[in-house]
Amino acid sequence: MGNTKTWIQAARLRTLPLSLSGIIVGAALARKQGFFELSIFILALLTTIGFQVTSNFANDYGDGVKGTDNEDRIGPARALQSGLLTRATLKKGIIISIAISMALALVLVYQAFGWENLPYIILFTVLGVLSIWAALKYTMGANPYGYKGLGDLFVFLFFGLLGVLGSMFLFTKRLDGPSILPAVAVGLLCVGVLNLNNLRDVVSDKKHGKNTLVVKLGYENGKRYHFFLISMALLLFLVYIVWEGIHWSHSFFMLAFVPLLIHLRKVMLTHEPVKLDGELKKLALSTFLLAILFFIAVNIFL
């Protein structure tokens, strides 16, 4: 079944902070409205980790089977590609991860809504099933949407809108207009991480028929798209601050955009895809820092 170190490698722990960012921002938005429960917050974080690990296992399997993960690939070697896990073993890991994730999701929705809100339980259970489907179909199967340039859309929907607004709804049982702005912004930053990954891998992806949005747009246009994603996220948070009347001294969470803007300059000046690998961690951790600072700001000042 592979040793613990191999499974940890396949789980890609460095992707977890990014996946948690939407949950943290959603919880902060709920807290701002006077709603928060620690047990729901912890369960939401654990469920998200479960979904992300499932997605990473499935991505490892799908790209490994299709040959997209190969000697041309930039970045850490994958478990299936490197022979550390067999197809059958990794597939069993995916099934176990799905079972754990769905169990956590069911406990979460029951804790959040109770039987008196059965329609909400059904709705969020369906959303959980869709999250699993999205995790699997990104690279697995005969028609993976990640190979058609649709990965950006799904990341935006599941990491941004569902991650932020869905987690907020677990606490509040309602949605509000202003919260859409940080939800969209977080979604754009998460898409930025995927886009940066696709910029880095554009040569290998094109060679092996993985038609990501960057492959379709071309490397230089992919960088311009990246500029749009990061700058629009910045603009949306600024609009949110004005809309909510947040004092500038309480807006210190915007400091997270300093490394993001430095990162953006580096990307725009980089002409060789291989040199973008180090920027992935910077973008993901800066987004996580933004979420943490936003949560702190809400708890202290807002």
Secondary structure, DSSP 8 states (H G I E B T S, - for coil): ---HHHHHHHHTGGGHHHHHHHHHHHHHHHHHTT---HHHHHHHHHHHHHHHHHHHHHHHHHHHHHT-SSTT--SS--TTTTTSS-HHHHHHHHHHHHHHHHHHHHHHHHHHH-GGGHHHHHHHHHHHHHHHHHHHHTTSSSS-GGGGT-HHHHHIIIIIIIIIIIHHHHHHSS--STTHHHHHHHHHHHHHHHHHHHHHTHHHHHHTT---HHHHH-HHHHHHHHHHHHHHHHHHHHHHHHHHT--GGG-GGGGGHHHHHHHHHHHHH--SGGGGHHHHHHHHHHHHHHHHHHHHHHHHT-
